[in-house]
């Protein structure tokens, strides 16, 4: 039997936000570190930082607040806007997946 796959992202004159950036922000929320989140996803820090900056430019708001290292170490936290974006994207993604599952079963089972 067939399987299906789909990708779902927000677009604004080009891809803005999808599963990859969602997972990057989720990792930051879990670890408090952009570097650790990037590493977990197989990205370099500079790739991840650049990606977030490009997304922020397109969205028009900041996604993370970072504190540089030092004696107490650095870290990153998500802004309220980022948390809201993640919540809405995840709800949209999960609902879309349910609908696609239903349509897949209708047409291929």
Secondary structure, 3 states (H helix, E strand, C coil): CCCCCCCCCEECCCEEECHHHHHHHHHHHHHCCHHHHHHHCCCCHHHHHHHHHHHHHHHCCCCEEEECCCCCCCEEEECHHHHHHHHHHHHHHHHHHHHHHHHHHHHHC
